[in-house]
Amino acid sequence: MNTLTRRRFLIASGTAGVAAAAAGAGLVSWHTLAQRATADPLPPGTRILVIVTLYGGNDGLNTVIPYTDPAYHDARPDFAYTADQVHQLDGQLGLNPAMSGMAGLWTAGRLAVVRGVGYPHPDHSHFRSMDIWQTASPDSPMTTGWIGRWLDATGDDPVRAVNIGSVVPPLAVGAGSAAAALTLGRETMPADLAAAITGLGAADPADTAAQVSVATSYCSERTVASTFSPVLGAPVTPPAADDPSPAGSGGGHSNLQQQLDLVARCVKAGVPTTVYTVSLGGFDTHADEKGTQETQLAALDTAVSGFLADMAGDAHGSGVVVMAYSEFGRRVRANASHGTDHGTAGPVLLAGVPVRGGFYGEQPSLTDLDDGDLKPTVDFRTVYQELITGVLKTDPEPILPGAPATAPLGFLT
């Protein structure tokens, strides 16, 4: 930390909104969660939203693949998939070969694919685009996330939303509330880094209100980590130096299956949490995309399909709905490095027992493009509106100001 002063760090963190770890949410221990599950359990079948953020910009065209479209094969001849390689969903679209679990969910009628999801006036920046998805404000920057605003609007129970990981994403930070942070296992870090984080959390009378909030979040992170670590099992193993998962847009855990295993423990225990947030990074596939993306999609597929199989057989888990999204899709045409560059629209995947499987939204054209990018056909806030209404049982209007007035897509039963 000798190259970065505390004040410069707090200013940068406060501006970017990346350090809102449990600020305003109160501290909650695993013991407290267990007590709440005993004293005030969620009724069996209560709907629960699990949000999976795929950091880096997942290539939607090689996730839900238009395998019969000549324009698709012409645009990326070196890594387009053929009909015999994909999990065919119908006569035109198929899932990536790494997604056999999702294909099983489709067959069971529990996977919805919303096609062409994006937002007006797309931005190719990872950070601005992710900010738009997490704040649900495409027209102007906001300091609160859409789940954070739901927390603000619906009460002050600190365990209504839980992020798996010590740093709460902007989507779960409101004006006066934030999701609780539950660390994944016992964290280990070098002593000098732990000391640095402790120093970042130290009070300074010269701090602005924003800097106080960020400093508080770092103090909270250390307290949350020390509180949970004795009861959450073995230390989390740091990723290997050649692990590609953390790459791409600087976000997301690589251990998605471990994150969802922890969510499953909470759900089956009856913890009164109705929103969980988890993440997977590594989708920024500018080069050698095919193998890299298949690895990441396999991690997503194994984690989500296994989690939902566990949930489907549990009384408390039968109401779980998983949403997986990324900040943008990729360009239609391949680049010179056998990869794809930042694009616009992409599919949103929704799965679970309450999901009405099938396709929703119009498939974007691969020939009618916007300067080489797909034209979005579904506003992302339309998906959020249905989740807020059908899963969180809340009026979406105050949570999504300015969202278009559209009919529900109908992906929930």
Secondary structure, DSSP 4 states (H G I P E B T S, - for coil): -TTS-HHHHHHHHHHHT---SSTTT----HHHHHHHHHHSPPPTT--EEEEEEETT---GGGTEE-TT-HHHHHH-TTTPPPTTTSEESSSS-EE-TT-HHHHHHHHTT-EEEEEEEE-SS----HHHHHHHHHHT-SSS--SS-HHHHHHHHH---TTSEEEESSS--GGGB-SS-B-EEE-SSB----HHHHHHHHHHTS--TT--HHHHHHHHHHHHHHHHHHHHGGGS-SBPPPPPTT--TT-SSS---S-HHHHHHHHHHHHHHT-S--EEEEEE-----SSSHHHHHHHHHHHHHHHHHHHHHHHHTSTTGGGEEEEEEES--B-SS--TTSS--B-S-EEEEEESTTB--EEESPPPPSSS-BTTBPPP-EEHHHHHHHHHHHTS-S-STTTSTT---------B-
